[in-house]
Amino acid sequence: MAAALSIPPLATLWRACVLDFPTIGHHPSTRTESNPPKAAVRLEIERFRFLWWGYEIGLLEDAGAQQPKPQLEHASLRSAATGLMMGLRHPREKGIDDVALKRRYGLSMDPEAQRAEPVLGKVFEEMAERLRRVTALEGNQAKVGTAVWVVDGSVDRFGVSGADKALVLASEVHGFVDGLYALFPGMREDVDRQMVSAVRLAVDQRGLRLLSDAMDDGESDLGRIAGDRLKELHATVNEELAGLSVSDENEDDLERSFNNYLAEKKFGALLVHVVEPLANSTRASAGAEWSVSVDKNWPTALEDEVKGFVRPAHASFELYKKKKYMKEWDTDRRFSSTDSESHVLLDVESHPKFENANPGTVTVEGFGLECWEFENEKPHTYSVFVNRNKLPVMPASNLLRRLDELQKGSRAFGWDPTTDDLNVKDMVGTVGIKYFNQSYAKDPSLWIGDLYGVLNRDDVFADFTTTSCVGLQFLSISDEYIGLWNFLRQVIVAKELAMRLQTIEAADNYAGLTHRVLASLIISDLWLRHVDIVLTNVKVDTNGVNEPNAAQVAEAERHRDRGNAAMGSANYVEAVEHYNRSIDIDLRSAIYRSSRSAAKLGQGNLEEAEEDALMATLLDPRSAEAWSCLGAATLKQGHSRRAEKAYQRAVELAGAEATAATRQGLANAKRAVQRAVEAIEAAAANPARQHELRSEFLAQDFDLFGMNVEMHSRVHMQQVEGLLLFARRMRWPFLEETRVSAEEAYERIFALGDVNVNLHDWLFGTMLPGKWFAFTLMSALIMCSGPVGDRLGIAPFYDCGLALPGHASYWRSRTVLASVLGCLPGIISLGGWVGPCPAVTFDAPIDGSKARHVRLSARRASPFQSSAGLDGAIWVGPRLGEDPTQKRPGEKVASYVAEMIDPTKWKVPAAPAQEKEGAAYEVKEIRLSKVRNLDEGENMECRACITFQRGKDSNPFSYRLFTNPIFVTLPVCRPPLGNDRWQGSHQVHERELSLFTGRVWSVSELKSNSPEAEVEGSGRVIVINATAKGAQAVARAWCSEMGKNAVIRLPGGPCFVCAVRAAGYNGLKVGVLIWVG
């Protein structure tokens, strides 16, 4: 401790850090007794840990304190500890200004803010006392720090709250404190044991609950142990309430105890919510979680499996869902991503959390996506920056070189910012921007907004969202498409953007990430992972060339001899003329081509010399003379790498008979290569020139002269396997034809070149996710189904279903028949398709014997009712009533609490009873009536009508599917504390009991009654008992005819109370619950 350092002595610095420890306070205008954000609690824990560390190593200079540890005598340890503690100092001392503080951590430095009293002081009483002692040593007991921050109460433009962002700060502070403990092995374990012991003895329920909720990420045992301690104290909650004098004089004590009481009642309840769009956004969202939990065996956020998220059935089906391209800097899975990418709705199907494992239904999160898309379809005006600055000329060889570099990943992005900058300028130039402040110009994040603008242009780059087939963009020679080289440039530019989105934290600060840009990112990623560009030699077909007779051969040789004589006298013009005559007589001769190449080289006609030499190598690949001529022609043009390869081949073919000129040519080519490498190294002082030389040098390996460009799929076998898996699981009636055709499809691309472009996209794995994937999948299956596929052709719309009379029908997952029939036995959902569904019949005059694409006519059942509020915001969902458990206007707190804590007023409402075993409801017929033709062929738009019957003796009844409703399958809830009192459902108070005790409708009653009229204005939910076999399909069909969205409770799902709440005003506000089991 006596050693002098260039920074404050260790103990002084430690005390300063304790006092100036990052702390989140509150503004005087806020209620001081409200619960602090999680980040504030975590920071308080870290402050106590930091205090404990300093105390244990002897930095608290106080009577009775620990003696300094001997390790502190080591300068290296003191230096490391000092560096870590400096990381805990005020952010301004670390170069973080107020703007960055708010953007990164969601915090503001408020001069009027007041530091909150430690909320865990009664849990860690010993540490709270030491904090007071440290403060007292500074001579100011009221001062407990200077860096008082407040959480920004608003949300940013992407919907991220300051409280969420502040968790990043808590995580960083945790890392610094952990680093200090690592300097003294074994100390962390000792301190952890002491902290655990303090928690196990604590009686402060508010502090324990805050600790339990704040540490619910599973990384620390403190949260779990706090939850266990709360369980032990559970019985005291009711005793505490019973012991209070219920009067208006002790409202604060009543409120605290009452909140604990309600938390116990609602423990584990399913909470479903919808978040409406903000005034400047169309984005709506929905989510499901459990109520405040103290049982750490179950995390607060529901697991993916419980929520019903679908995992890919095969590697090829991973392409159905969109991956994330912008790095998530906050990796806490409890919070959904709220960066600019998450505010671009490409297609709801493509979202990983959209579809539910229950066919024909969506997850709670999927319902939010449906709301978002519904709002998106309304007229909106957007401003999008488009950069139309002239792009630099980019030779094809340089495009291929850059593609090769990106695919091999030989140099990680960010290692050399100068090269990164030059690489992107190769593709887009300076985008017309000139920076006067060159230090500003070097900011790599600036490229993000510029690349958005470039990729948003529509003159040279494609909008992949407007086409069902990506392959047409580079396979077609029509002016309607951008062509191969513009396509490859777009792939590279999108990859340049993707690398920056993944590595630059400030990426989210730039506008311009549109559907078009996101689609470019997806296709670029798939292309670079799935496709190889292979250069193959041009093949010369001489089969149709007549072979000269003996007289013609003699004539050709005479001209060759005269040409050689002219070459001897350097008369290159005459030599070329004679060689021309020889070639005219015998087009197949490599010798004549080689001779003319040498003559043209003498003329200085380098490109034609190279062309003749190349043709000679194609006519006779084993001609050393031809390869030598090619080496000479390319070397003269400065292509040293290509020349070296040509000369090397000539020497290999000639062996010991290689001429001196050929060997000398090889030596010259090698020296030229060496000079080129040295020139690149010598240009180190000029990075731009060095980059240019290096690019030109490496691009020689990708010269297209005499080469064919072929695309090879890396994933074609995986894609064929996935297609056959889809056919098997869908019980495709033409499986055998599909098997043979699919296995041979990739070979047909190169043998015949006649493969359908949609099948081409599938084999190469280059399609957008969601509806584009589903369209490509079924198109590929149809194209591999023999004559039936040839007759059907490709569907005219993304949402067309497929009717195969006498076999089955298949429907897109978001269409009404998929939603209604998805619950039938044997029907699955895979890759955006639901099937195999029952075959359909057509009303006259439609020929029902023909297979055809069918688009279903069903208007959308609105997921919410919107009305503009004063702030322009959109209210989501019909208002089904207010919460009757809230304190009524004018009601006294004491009387309200007394009524609410009366155990006799808490009830368990009865769930719908299981219907007795009987005849099942069956689908007797699915009839389609034409609404209009979709094209000049057999494809049409139809309305569906389903006829059901229960048993043979009952009368059949039908529902016309006028609307396309949304069905949401609910996840399970959890029993409350004290499982021994669990009665199969959470309890409700008498005040709201009427919402759960209304009439339960059987599906047999729906047709002849009007349930919606009975519950109109009551706030109650229409509960449909669909426990009979086959009844769920009837309930879904009724919803379609009546235009009702619904939540579905499957066997093993949430309790009746949670299910009703999910459908009602506290949940998704759909107003209908289909109770299946």
Helices and strands as residue ranges (DSSP letters): H 10-19, E 23-24, H 38-57, G 70-73, H 75-86, G 91-94, H 98-105, E 107-109, H 125-137, E 148-151, H 162-182, H 187-201, H 205-214, H 221-232, H 235-243, G 248-250, H 251-265, E 270-275, E 285-290, H 304-307, G 315-320, G 341-343, G 348-350, H 364-376, H 396-408, H 417-428, H 438-441, H 446-455, G 464-466, H 472-475, H 484-503, G 505-509, H 515-530, E 531-537, H 550-568, H 572-585, H 590-603, H 606-619, H 624-636, H 640-654, G 655-657, H 660-682, G 683-685, H 687-699, G 700-702, E 707-713, H 716-729, H 735-751, H 757-764, H 771-783, H 787-792, E 801-804, E 808-812, H 816-821, E 828-830, E 833-837, E 841-842, E 852-856, E 859-860, H 893-900, G 903-905, E 906-907, E 921-933, E 940-950, E 957-960, E 963-964, E 967-969, G 979-981, E 988-989, G 990-996, E 1000-1002, H 1003-1006, H 1011-1015, E 1022-1025, H 1031-1042, E 1046-1049, H 1056-1063, E 1072-1075
